[in-house]
Amino acid sequence: MNKKWAIKRITINLASVESEKLEKYCASTGRPATDVIRELIRSLVITQQETPEEPT
């Protein structure tokens, strides 16, 4: 897959338990955290929500 990435850098705050879990997962799979997080985001299901009406 040869795509140019439109980069947007984000910072996330994780609890120590969450950070440790991510680090252990990355170590056991040999994958970088960026790839793991990107895959998790791609797997999110977005449902269409009715947007509230604008006040007139």
C-alpha positions in Angstrom: 0.0 0.0 0.0 1.7 3.2 -1.2 -0.3 6.1 0.2 0.9 9.5 1.3 -0.3 10.0 4.8 -2.0 13.2 5.9 -0.4 13.5 9.3 -2.2 14.8 12.3 -0.3 14.3 15.5 -2.3 13.7 18.7 -1.3 13.2 22.3 -3.3 10.9 24.6 -3.2 10.6 28.3 -3.2 7.0 29.6 -3.5 5.7 33.1 -0.4 3.7 34.1 -2.5 0.5 33.8 -3.5 1.4 30.3 0.0 2.3 29.3 1.4 -0.9 30.7 -1.2 -2.9 28.9 -0.3 -1.2 25.6 3.4 -1.7 26.1 2.9 -5.4 26.9 0.7 -5.9 23.9 3.2 -4.2 21.6 6.1 -6.2 23.1 4.3 -9.5 22.6 3.2 -8.7 19.0 6.3 -6.8 17.9 4.2 -4.0 16.7 4.7 -0.3 17.4 2.0 1.5 19.5 1.2 3.8 16.7 0.1 0.9 14.5 -1.9 -0.7 17.3 -3.7 2.5 18.1 -4.3 3.3 14.4 -5.8 -0.2 13.9 -8.1 0.3 16.9 -9.3 3.6 15.6 -10.0 2.1 12.2 -12.1 -0.7 13.8 -14.5 1.9 15.5 -18.0 1.8 14.2 -19.6 5.2 13.6 -23.4 5.4 13.8 -25.3 8.2 12.3 -26.8 10.3 15.0 -29.6 12.7 14.4 -28.1 16.2 14.6 -30.0 18.7 16.9 -31.9 21.4 15.0 -30.4 24.8 15.0 -32.4 27.4 16.9 -34.1 29.9 14.6 
